[in-house]
Amino acid sequence: MRLIVEPATRPLAGRVVIPGDKSIGHRALLFSLLSATPVRVLGLGDGADNGRSAKAIAALGATIVRAGDAFVITGAGLDGMRAPAAPLDCGNSGTTIRLLCGLLAGQRFASTLVGDDSLSKRPMRRVMEPLAAMGARITGIGTGVNVTPPLVVGPAPHPLRAIAYTLPMASAQVKTAILLAALYADGATTVTEPGPSRDHSERMLAYLGAPLTVAGRATTIDTRGWDRRLAGAGFEVPADPSSSAFLVAAALIAGAGEGGVRLPGVCTNPTRIGFLDAVAAMGGGVTCEAARMAGPEPVADLVVRGAAPALRATEIAGDLAVRSIDELPILAVLAARAHGTTIVRDAEELRVKESDRIATTCAMLRAFGVECEVHPDGFAVQGRPDGPLRAARVHADGDHRIAMAAAVAALVADGTTVIDDADNVATSYPGFAAALGALGATIRVE
Ligand code: S3P
């Protein structure tokens, strides 16, 4: 599939409802499988990645029934899962495969986890190592640094061993895998992380009654004296801040017209909105209105108003790089329109996302005529705020976020931009082109 995008001829305007957050959706599905009572999940996104997690929990014994605009998930409880009849296909979804590793690490049966070409190249040793220290059995392809799917998980000894583990990198997927396995361990398991990775698992597991405590960067699950019961009435999945970032950026570089661009009910969990902090540092105005709590998560309407602001370069490093890790490709597009050189560092994790996002982000910007220097742990973008970018032919390398970032850059190009290999936009945001179109952009899917 390819996207064909024309330069914006007028400012963007309108209200777009962004689908449910992908990270929270995965957790709502996988954690509901562990619940002793049915869980009502409202606002689940329609992306293919969440669909993979839904299929996986069904194969493990959950039933999922649509009830109006919600789904009611009847799980199997912590100890009632059944062995899947076939390999669990995680598609393009790193979160599905890594969280399943943790969930299945403590089961008495074996499961096979497979994925698409991109997922089959992604590193799994990072989850295997701590889970093996807990006594779990997981094997994959290769034995070196880069053990890859297919993976075989289990059967496990009972119970698993509680461990204290310090993550070598800030990863919510690895952290969550350990916390899930910890539910099947006999004591206090503590995970300490070097940076503020997203904390949805902590919030949602505590909400379901898991024996979980957080102290600074350390999260502990202590199963001693626990009745081994998770239960909760439901989850409201807020709109995805990562999907929202593309439309916010579009409104910032093409300008917002009458009434502005409004995205209601977006998750504003501080571990997810490094993007907004970086945008503010660049001089971009985004307001958060109608703030409220949606269960354990804060949400607000994101609103962009007025003409495209004059953006200035910034530096994104340290904790901010962790809190904006999925948004760095679209922040790079904003940097391409800013005065000065924007530097991104401490982001080596970009190398092992759906594509090598240091390489693919720079290649994408260069296609638009923007100078971008590749660094081992990030990149440097030389802004071109004056005049249009060069219309481009971009290869998205099967990476949804590269395709969507390129579509936004195309709004300020000097002609038609074509983005090839964009099918995977459907993994996170199938309605992306329609949403950009609804705001007034001209974008076609072929
Ligand atoms: C995710 C965690 C992050 C993020 C990914 C979703 C999650 O990955 O990049 O898109 O839902 O836990 P890492 O855990 O590899 O940092």
Boltz pocket constraint, residues with backbone or C-beta under 6 A from the ligand:
constraints:
  - pocket:
      binder: B
      contacts: [[A, 22], [A, 23], [A, 24], [A, 26], [A, 95], [A, 170], [A, 171], [A, 172], [A, 173], [A, 174], [A, 197], [A, 198], [A, 325], [A, 326], [A, 349]]
      max_distance: 6.0
